[in-house]
Amino acid sequence: MITKEKVKKIVEKYIEEKKVSHTRLVDDAEKITLYKNKKIAYGGREGEIADLYAYGYLAMWTQEEKYFGVYVDAHTGELLYIMTPHWYIDIED
C-alpha cells in the first residue's frame, strides 16, 4: 500500500500538470482518508472493491469555495475520479 505522502504527491502532480482550477490543496497529509474494501463508485473501474484514498482540494464554485475529493487506488496509486459538489469527473490517462 502506498503512503499518504505519496498520494499527496500524485494528486498534486496531476492538478499541476492538468492545470486543474483550484484555490488551495489540503495541506496536511493526515487529512487524507483511507477507505478499506470500498466499492469504487464511478469511472472505468466502477463496481470493483478496492482500498481507496481520498485527498481533497478547494475550488471556487459560483461564489463560494467547495471541496473536491480525488480518489486514488491505495495499492497502485491510480487516479480514479474527482468527486465534485454535484457529480464526478472521470480521470483518464
Rosetta constraint file for C-alpha pairs under 8 A:
AtomPair CA 1 CA 74 HARMONIC 5.62 0.50
AtomPair CA 1 CA 75 HARMONIC 4.35 0.50
AtomPair CA 1 CA 76 HARMONIC 7.44 0.50
AtomPair CA 2 CA 6 HARMONIC 6.35 0.50
AtomPair CA 2 CA 7 HARMONIC 7.19 0.50
AtomPair CA 2 CA 74 HARMONIC 5.87 0.50
AtomPair CA 2 CA 75 HARMONIC 5.75 0.50
AtomPair CA 2 CA 76 HARMONIC 7.26 0.50
AtomPair CA 2 CA 77 HARMONIC 6.90 0.50
AtomPair CA 3 CA 7 HARMONIC 6.42 0.50
AtomPair CA 4 CA 8 HARMONIC 6.20 0.50
AtomPair CA 4 CA 29 HARMONIC 5.89 0.50
AtomPair CA 4 CA 30 HARMONIC 7.38 0.50
AtomPair CA 4 CA 32 HARMONIC 6.43 0.50
AtomPair CA 4 CA 53 HARMONIC 7.90 0.50
AtomPair CA 5 CA 9 HARMONIC 6.39 0.50
AtomPair CA 5 CA 29 HARMONIC 5.99 0.50
AtomPair CA 6 CA 10 HARMONIC 6.19 0.50
AtomPair CA 7 CA 11 HARMONIC 6.16 0.50
AtomPair CA 7 CA 53 HARMONIC 7.53 0.50
AtomPair CA 7 CA 55 HARMONIC 7.61 0.50
AtomPair CA 7 CA 72 HARMONIC 7.29 0.50
AtomPair CA 7 CA 77 HARMONIC 6.76 0.50
AtomPair CA 8 CA 12 HARMONIC 6.03 0.50
AtomPair CA 8 CA 29 HARMONIC 6.71 0.50
AtomPair CA 8 CA 55 HARMONIC 7.09 0.50
AtomPair CA 9 CA 13 HARMONIC 5.99 0.50
AtomPair CA 10 CA 14 HARMONIC 6.28 0.50
AtomPair CA 10 CA 77 HARMONIC 7.35 0.50
AtomPair CA 11 CA 15 HARMONIC 6.16 0.50
AtomPair CA 11 CA 55 HARMONIC 7.59 0.50
AtomPair CA 11 CA 70 HARMONIC 7.35 0.50
AtomPair CA 11 CA 79 HARMONIC 7.72 0.50
AtomPair CA 12 CA 16 HARMONIC 6.11 0.50
AtomPair CA 12 CA 25 HARMONIC 7.96 0.50
AtomPair CA 13 CA 17 HARMONIC 5.97 0.50
AtomPair CA 14 CA 18 HARMONIC 5.87 0.50
AtomPair CA 15 CA 19 HARMONIC 5.68 0.50
AtomPair CA 15 CA 20 HARMONIC 4.97 0.50
AtomPair CA 15 CA 21 HARMONIC 7.94 0.50
AtomPair CA 16 CA 20 HARMONIC 6.70 0.50
AtomPair CA 21 CA 59 HARMONIC 6.62 0.50
AtomPair CA 22 CA 57 HARMONIC 6.83 0.50
AtomPair CA 22 CA 58 HARMONIC 5.77 0.50
AtomPair CA 22 CA 59 HARMONIC 4.20 0.50
AtomPair CA 22 CA 60 HARMONIC 6.93 0.50
AtomPair CA 23 CA 57 HARMONIC 7.68 0.50
AtomPair CA 23 CA 58 HARMONIC 5.63 0.50
AtomPair CA 23 CA 59 HARMONIC 4.96 0.50
AtomPair CA 23 CA 60 HARMONIC 6.78 0.50
AtomPair CA 23 CA 65 HARMONIC 7.86 0.50
AtomPair CA 24 CA 57 HARMONIC 5.85 0.50
AtomPair CA 24 CA 58 HARMONIC 5.35 0.50
AtomPair CA 24 CA 59 HARMONIC 7.02 0.50
AtomPair CA 25 CA 56 HARMONIC 6.47 0.50
AtomPair CA 25 CA 57 HARMONIC 4.21 0.50
AtomPair CA 25 CA 58 HARMONIC 6.17 0.50
AtomPair CA 26 CA 31 HARMONIC 7.38 0.50
AtomPair CA 26 CA 55 HARMONIC 7.43 0.50
AtomPair CA 26 CA 56 HARMONIC 5.76 0.50
AtomPair CA 26 CA 57 HARMONIC 5.53 0.50
AtomPair CA 26 CA 58 HARMONIC 7.68 0.50
AtomPair CA 28 CA 32 HARMONIC 7.64 0.50
AtomPair CA 31 CA 55 HARMONIC 7.52 0.50
AtomPair CA 32 CA 53 HARMONIC 6.63 0.50
AtomPair CA 32 CA 54 HARMONIC 5.77 0.50
AtomPair CA 32 CA 55 HARMONIC 4.97 0.50
AtomPair CA 32 CA 56 HARMONIC 7.58 0.50
AtomPair CA 33 CA 53 HARMONIC 5.47 0.50
AtomPair CA 33 CA 54 HARMONIC 5.19 0.50
AtomPair CA 33 CA 55 HARMONIC 6.81 0.50
AtomPair CA 34 CA 51 HARMONIC 7.18 0.50
AtomPair CA 34 CA 52 HARMONIC 5.75 0.50
AtomPair CA 34 CA 53 HARMONIC 4.51 0.50
AtomPair CA 34 CA 54 HARMONIC 6.57 0.50
AtomPair CA 34 CA 74 HARMONIC 7.71 0.50
AtomPair CA 35 CA 51 HARMONIC 5.68 0.50
AtomPair CA 35 CA 52 HARMONIC 5.10 0.50
AtomPair CA 35 CA 53 HARMONIC 6.16 0.50
AtomPair CA 35 CA 54 HARMONIC 7.86 0.50
AtomPair CA 36 CA 50 HARMONIC 6.76 0.50
AtomPair CA 36 CA 51 HARMONIC 4.34 0.50
AtomPair CA 36 CA 52 HARMONIC 6.41 0.50
AtomPair CA 37 CA 49 HARMONIC 5.60 0.50
AtomPair CA 37 CA 50 HARMONIC 4.99 0.50
AtomPair CA 37 CA 51 HARMONIC 5.12 0.50
AtomPair CA 37 CA 52 HARMONIC 7.88 0.50
AtomPair CA 38 CA 49 HARMONIC 5.29 0.50
AtomPair CA 38 CA 50 HARMONIC 5.49 0.50
AtomPair CA 38 CA 51 HARMONIC 6.17 0.50
AtomPair CA 38 CA 52 HARMONIC 7.11 0.50
AtomPair CA 39 CA 46 HARMONIC 7.45 0.50
AtomPair CA 39 CA 47 HARMONIC 5.49 0.50
AtomPair CA 39 CA 48 HARMONIC 5.49 0.50
AtomPair CA 39 CA 49 HARMONIC 4.39 0.50
AtomPair CA 39 CA 50 HARMONIC 6.39 0.50
AtomPair CA 40 CA 45 HARMONIC 6.54 0.50
AtomPair CA 40 CA 46 HARMONIC 4.98 0.50
AtomPair CA 40 CA 47 HARMONIC 5.27 0.50
AtomPair CA 40 CA 48 HARMONIC 5.49 0.50
AtomPair CA 40 CA 49 HARMONIC 6.15 0.50
AtomPair CA 40 CA 50 HARMONIC 6.88 0.50
AtomPair CA 41 CA 46 HARMONIC 5.35 0.50
AtomPair CA 41 CA 47 HARMONIC 6.28 0.50
AtomPair CA 42 CA 46 HARMONIC 4.71 0.50
AtomPair CA 42 CA 47 HARMONIC 7.63 0.50
AtomPair CA 42 CA 81 HARMONIC 7.01 0.50
AtomPair CA 42 CA 88 HARMONIC 7.37 0.50
AtomPair CA 42 CA 90 HARMONIC 7.45 0.50
AtomPair CA 43 CA 80 HARMONIC 6.70 0.50
AtomPair CA 43 CA 81 HARMONIC 6.42 0.50
AtomPair CA 43 CA 90 HARMONIC 5.32 0.50
AtomPair CA 43 CA 91 HARMONIC 7.66 0.50
AtomPair CA 44 CA 80 HARMONIC 7.82 0.50
AtomPair CA 44 CA 90 HARMONIC 7.72 0.50
AtomPair CA 45 CA 80 HARMONIC 7.76 0.50
AtomPair CA 50 CA 73 HARMONIC 7.00 0.50
AtomPair CA 50 CA 74 HARMONIC 7.82 0.50
AtomPair CA 51 CA 73 HARMONIC 6.20 0.50
AtomPair CA 51 CA 74 HARMONIC 5.32 0.50
AtomPair CA 51 CA 75 HARMONIC 7.17 0.50
AtomPair CA 52 CA 71 HARMONIC 6.41 0.50
AtomPair CA 52 CA 72 HARMONIC 5.54 0.50
AtomPair CA 52 CA 73 HARMONIC 4.80 0.50
AtomPair CA 52 CA 74 HARMONIC 4.90 0.50
AtomPair CA 53 CA 71 HARMONIC 5.65 0.50
AtomPair CA 53 CA 72 HARMONIC 5.12 0.50
AtomPair CA 53 CA 73 HARMONIC 6.40 0.50
AtomPair CA 53 CA 74 HARMONIC 5.69 0.50
AtomPair CA 54 CA 69 HARMONIC 5.93 0.50
AtomPair CA 54 CA 70 HARMONIC 5.49 0.50
AtomPair CA 54 CA 71 HARMONIC 4.61 0.50
AtomPair CA 54 CA 72 HARMONIC 6.41 0.50
AtomPair CA 55 CA 69 HARMONIC 5.54 0.50
AtomPair CA 55 CA 70 HARMONIC 5.18 0.50
AtomPair CA 55 CA 71 HARMONIC 6.60 0.50
AtomPair CA 55 CA 72 HARMONIC 7.99 0.50
AtomPair CA 56 CA 67 HARMONIC 6.53 0.50
AtomPair CA 56 CA 68 HARMONIC 5.46 0.50
AtomPair CA 56 CA 69 HARMONIC 4.36 0.50
AtomPair CA 56 CA 70 HARMONIC 5.82 0.50
AtomPair CA 57 CA 67 HARMONIC 5.87 0.50
AtomPair CA 57 CA 68 HARMONIC 5.44 0.50
AtomPair CA 57 CA 69 HARMONIC 6.68 0.50
AtomPair CA 58 CA 65 HARMONIC 6.07 0.50
AtomPair CA 58 CA 66 HARMONIC 5.42 0.50
AtomPair CA 58 CA 67 HARMONIC 4.66 0.50
AtomPair CA 58 CA 68 HARMONIC 6.02 0.50
AtomPair CA 59 CA 65 HARMONIC 5.34 0.50
AtomPair CA 59 CA 66 HARMONIC 5.57 0.50
AtomPair CA 59 CA 67 HARMONIC 6.70 0.50
AtomPair CA 59 CA 68 HARMONIC 7.34 0.50
AtomPair CA 60 CA 64 HARMONIC 5.53 0.50
AtomPair CA 60 CA 65 HARMONIC 4.40 0.50
AtomPair CA 60 CA 66 HARMONIC 6.17 0.50
AtomPair CA 61 CA 65 HARMONIC 5.75 0.50
AtomPair CA 61 CA 66 HARMONIC 5.93 0.50
AtomPair CA 66 CA 85 HARMONIC 7.15 0.50
AtomPair CA 67 CA 84 HARMONIC 7.33 0.50
AtomPair CA 67 CA 85 HARMONIC 7.29 0.50
AtomPair CA 68 CA 82 HARMONIC 6.56 0.50
AtomPair CA 68 CA 83 HARMONIC 5.60 0.50
AtomPair CA 68 CA 84 HARMONIC 5.06 0.50
AtomPair CA 68 CA 85 HARMONIC 7.00 0.50
AtomPair CA 69 CA 82 HARMONIC 5.46 0.50
AtomPair CA 69 CA 83 HARMONIC 4.99 0.50
AtomPair CA 69 CA 84 HARMONIC 6.92 0.50
AtomPair CA 70 CA 79 HARMONIC 7.48 0.50
AtomPair CA 70 CA 80 HARMONIC 7.53 0.50
AtomPair CA 70 CA 81 HARMONIC 5.95 0.50
AtomPair CA 70 CA 82 HARMONIC 4.39 0.50
AtomPair CA 70 CA 83 HARMONIC 6.35 0.50
AtomPair CA 71 CA 79 HARMONIC 6.27 0.50
AtomPair CA 71 CA 80 HARMONIC 5.52 0.50
AtomPair CA 71 CA 81 HARMONIC 5.54 0.50
AtomPair CA 71 CA 82 HARMONIC 6.24 0.50
AtomPair CA 71 CA 83 HARMONIC 7.75 0.50
AtomPair CA 72 CA 77 HARMONIC 5.78 0.50
AtomPair CA 72 CA 78 HARMONIC 5.54 0.50
AtomPair CA 72 CA 79 HARMONIC 4.59 0.50
AtomPair CA 72 CA 80 HARMONIC 5.52 0.50
AtomPair CA 72 CA 81 HARMONIC 7.61 0.50
AtomPair CA 73 CA 77 HARMONIC 5.09 0.50
AtomPair CA 73 CA 78 HARMONIC 5.16 0.50
AtomPair CA 73 CA 79 HARMONIC 6.58 0.50
AtomPair CA 73 CA 80 HARMONIC 6.97 0.50
AtomPair CA 74 CA 78 HARMONIC 7.93 0.50
AtomPair CA 79 CA 91 HARMONIC 6.44 0.50
AtomPair CA 80 CA 90 HARMONIC 6.73 0.50
AtomPair CA 80 CA 91 HARMONIC 5.68 0.50
AtomPair CA 81 CA 88 HARMONIC 6.64 0.50
AtomPair CA 81 CA 89 HARMONIC 5.60 0.50
AtomPair CA 81 CA 90 HARMONIC 4.61 0.50
AtomPair CA 81 CA 91 HARMONIC 4.99 0.50
AtomPair CA 82 CA 88 HARMONIC 5.46 0.50
AtomPair CA 82 CA 89 HARMONIC 5.04 0.50
AtomPair CA 82 CA 90 HARMONIC 6.58 0.50
AtomPair CA 82 CA 91 HARMONIC 7.15 0.50
AtomPair CA 83 CA 87 HARMONIC 6.15 0.50
AtomPair CA 83 CA 88 HARMONIC 4.41 0.50
AtomPair CA 83 CA 89 HARMONIC 6.51 0.50
AtomPair CA 84 CA 88 HARMONIC 5.30 0.50
AtomPair CA 84 CA 89 HARMONIC 7.29 0.50
